[in-house]
Amino acid sequence: MTKTLGNMYTSTRSYKIFLYTLLLGFMACSAPPDKLLQALHAVDAKPLPAGHYVVIPNQGCEGCISTAEDFVKRNYTRFPQAKYIFTRVQSIKLLRIKLGNEVMNNSRVLIDSNNIIHYPEQGKDIYPMIITIKGNAIKGITYQSPGSDGLAELLRGQ
């Protein structure tokens, strides 16, 4: 009888540990996208239910950022389901000079003035990030980096 209760206690305890581990694993995997989605909603007063956000940092991979800025200038009106967010901007005045008033005044071009957007992957925050949204949830993240042409993927997807 004691042996059976002992086995039952060990079995229940193992089961609880397994469930807690599983729950923590799910929370750890889903936390960054949830925080990123919340940050996007905080920056964008009219969040996209589906489409793409292109997040462009002010500092980092110079060529990658210049490519993204040029992409915005050429395409900001082309894709109705895309918005462009500039983050870690040190000078809005200099950004306005680079992009022009028409681009900066467009409703699809946003400034993360409080720097609340944080990249989900360490070390990637020097690259422009392309976030795909479907059904009000993040479905994918790519980067404009030397090893990945996320903006070309965006063009192919449209």
DAFEN-V514118 format. One record per pair of residues at least 24 apart in sequence whose ideal C-beta (glycine too) atoms are under 10 Angstrom apart, sorted by sequence separation. I is the first residue (numbers start at 1). GAP is how many residues later the second one is. D is the distance in Angstrom with one decimal. If there is no record, write none. Layout:
{{I/GAP/D} {I/GAP/D}}
//
This chain:
{{83/24/8.4} {84/24/6.2} {85/24/8.2} {86/24/7.3} {87/24/8.0} {88/24/7.6} {89/24/7.2} {119/24/9.0} {124/24/9.8} {130/24/5.6} {54/25/9.5} {73/25/8.4} {77/25/9.3} {83/25/4.8} {84/25/5.0} {85/25/4.7} {86/25/5.4} {87/25/3.9} {132/25/8.0} {69/26/8.5} {72/26/9.7} {73/26/6.0} {76/26/8.7} {77/26/9.2} {82/26/6.8} {83/26/7.6} {84/26/6.9} {85/26/7.4} {86/26/6.8} {87/26/9.0} {89/26/8.4} {52/27/7.3} {72/27/6.6} {73/27/7.0} {76/27/5.5} {81/27/9.6} {83/27/6.1} {84/27/9.9} {85/27/5.5} {86/27/9.3} {87/27/9.4} {88/27/5.6} {130/27/9.5} {51/28/7.7} {54/28/6.6} {55/28/9.5} {56/28/6.7} {57/28/9.8} {58/28/6.8} {59/28/9.9} {60/28/8.6} {70/28/9.6} {76/28/9.7} {80/28/8.2} {87/28/6.0} {51/29/8.0} {52/29/6.7} {53/29/7.5} {54/29/7.4} {55/29/8.1} {56/29/7.0} {57/29/8.0} {58/29/7.1} {59/29/6.1} {69/29/6.1} {70/29/9.7} {73/29/9.3} {74/29/9.8} {77/29/7.1} {79/29/8.3} {87/29/8.3} {88/29/8.7} {51/30/3.1} {52/30/4.6} {53/30/5.4} {54/30/4.9} {55/30/4.8} {56/30/5.2} {57/30/5.6} {58/30/4.6} {59/30/9.6} {69/30/6.6} {73/30/5.8} {76/30/5.5} {78/30/10.0} {87/30/4.9} {50/31/6.4} {51/31/5.7} {52/31/7.6} {53/31/7.6} {54/31/7.1} {55/31/8.1} {56/31/7.1} {57/31/5.0} {58/31/4.9} {59/31/7.7} {72/31/6.4} {76/31/9.9} {77/31/7.8} {86/31/9.9} {87/31/9.1} {48/32/9.7} {49/32/9.2} {51/32/7.3} {52/32/9.3} {53/32/5.9} {54/32/9.5} {55/32/5.9} {56/32/9.2} {57/32/8.8} {58/32/5.6} {66/32/9.1} {72/32/9.9} {76/32/5.7} {85/32/6.6} {87/32/9.3} {48/33/6.3} {55/33/9.9} {56/33/9.2} {58/33/8.4} {75/33/9.8} {76/33/6.1} {48/34/8.1} {69/34/9.3} {72/34/9.3} {48/35/6.3} {47/36/8.7} {58/36/9.0} {72/36/9.0} {73/36/10.0} {46/37/9.0} {58/37/7.6} {72/37/6.8} {88/37/8.4} {87/38/9.0} {44/39/6.3} {56/39/9.6} {43/40/9.1} {44/41/7.5} {87/41/9.9} {43/42/5.8} {86/42/9.8} {87/42/9.2} {40/43/8.8} {43/43/10.0} {85/43/9.9} {43/44/8.3} {84/44/9.3} {85/44/9.2} {40/45/7.6} {39/46/9.4} {85/46/9.2} {39/48/9.3} {82/48/9.0} {83/48/9.7} {83/50/9.7} {81/52/8.7} {56/53/9.9} {54/54/9.7} {58/54/9.9} {53/55/10.0} {54/55/9.9} {55/55/9.5} {57/55/9.4} {56/56/9.7} {72/56/9.5} {51/57/9.9} {53/57/8.7} {55/57/7.7} {58/57/9.6} {71/57/8.4} {57/58/9.6} {68/59/8.7} {69/59/8.8} {48/60/9.7} {57/60/9.0} {68/60/3.8} {46/61/8.0} {65/61/8.4} {67/61/7.7} {68/61/9.4} {45/62/9.4} {55/62/5.8} {57/62/8.5} {64/62/7.7} {65/62/8.1} {66/62/10.0} {68/62/9.0} {44/63/9.8} {61/63/10.0} {64/63/5.2} {65/63/6.3} {44/64/9.6} {53/64/9.1} {55/64/8.0} {60/64/9.3} {62/64/9.3} {64/64/5.9} {45/65/8.9} {60/65/6.9} {61/65/5.0} {44/66/5.9} {59/66/9.1} {60/66/2.9} {61/66/5.4} {43/67/5.6} {57/67/9.9} {59/67/7.3} {60/67/6.2} {61/67/8.3} {43/68/8.0} {44/68/9.6} {57/68/6.3} {60/68/8.3} {43/69/5.0} {57/69/6.6} {40/70/9.4} {42/70/8.7} {43/70/8.5} {55/70/9.5} {57/70/7.6} {43/71/8.2} {56/71/9.2} {57/71/7.1} {40/72/9.3} {42/72/8.0} {43/72/10.0} {55/72/9.5} {56/72/4.7} {57/72/8.3} {82/72/7.1} {39/73/7.8} {43/73/6.7} {55/73/6.6} {56/73/8.1} {71/73/8.0} {42/74/5.7} {43/74/6.6} {54/74/6.2} {55/74/4.4} {56/74/9.9} {39/75/9.4} {42/75/8.6} {54/75/7.5} {55/75/7.8} {79/75/7.7} {82/75/10.0} {39/76/9.7} {40/76/9.3} {53/76/8.1} {54/76/5.4} {55/76/6.7} {68/76/5.4} {75/76/8.7} {79/76/8.9} {81/76/10.0} {82/76/8.0} {39/77/4.8} {40/77/7.1} {53/77/7.5} {54/77/7.9} {67/77/6.1} {78/77/9.1} {81/77/8.2} {38/78/8.7} {39/78/4.7} {52/78/5.9} {53/78/4.4} {79/78/9.5} {80/78/9.8} {38/79/10.0} {39/79/6.8} {52/79/6.6} {53/79/8.5} {64/79/8.0} {65/79/8.2} {71/79/9.9} {72/79/9.6} {75/79/8.7} {79/79/5.6} {36/80/9.9} {51/80/9.3} {52/80/5.7} {53/80/6.9} {64/80/4.9} {71/80/5.0} {75/80/8.0} {78/80/7.8} {35/81/9.4} {36/81/7.1} {51/81/7.9} {52/81/7.0} {63/81/9.4} {64/81/5.7} {70/81/9.5} {71/81/9.5} {35/82/9.5} {36/82/7.2} {50/82/8.7} {51/82/5.7} {61/82/9.2} {63/82/9.6} {64/82/7.2} {67/82/8.9} {68/82/8.8} {35/83/7.0} {36/83/8.0} {48/83/9.5} {50/83/5.7} {51/83/8.6} {61/83/8.1} {63/83/7.8} {67/83/10.0} {68/83/6.5} {71/83/8.3} {75/83/9.2} {36/84/5.7} {48/84/10.0} {49/84/7.1} {50/84/5.1} {61/84/6.4} {64/84/9.5} {67/84/6.8} {71/84/8.6} {35/85/7.9} {48/85/5.3} {49/85/8.4} {50/85/6.9} {53/85/9.2} {60/85/9.4} {61/85/7.2} {64/85/9.8} {67/85/9.9} {32/86/8.3} {34/86/10.0} {47/86/7.9} {48/86/9.7} {49/86/7.1} {50/86/8.0} {55/86/9.4} {64/86/9.3} {32/87/8.7} {33/87/6.5} {49/87/5.2} {50/87/9.6} {64/87/9.3} {32/88/3.7} {48/88/8.6} {49/88/9.5} {52/88/9.4} {53/88/9.7} {55/88/9.8} {56/88/8.5} {31/89/9.0} {32/89/8.2} {47/89/7.6} {50/89/8.9} {52/90/9.6} {54/90/8.2} {40/91/7.1} {36/93/9.1} {40/93/8.0} {37/94/8.7} {36/95/7.2} {41/95/9.3} {37/96/8.0} {54/96/8.2} {54/97/7.3} {33/98/9.1} {40/98/8.4} {52/98/9.5} {37/99/8.0} {52/99/9.9} {37/100/7.0} {54/100/7.2} {37/101/5.6} {52/101/9.7} {36/102/6.3} {52/102/5.8} {34/103/9.2} {33/104/7.7} {34/104/8.5} {33/105/4.5} {36/105/8.1} {52/105/7.8} {32/106/9.2} {33/106/9.3} {52/106/8.6} {51/107/9.8} {30/108/10.0} {33/108/8.2} {32/109/9.5}}
//
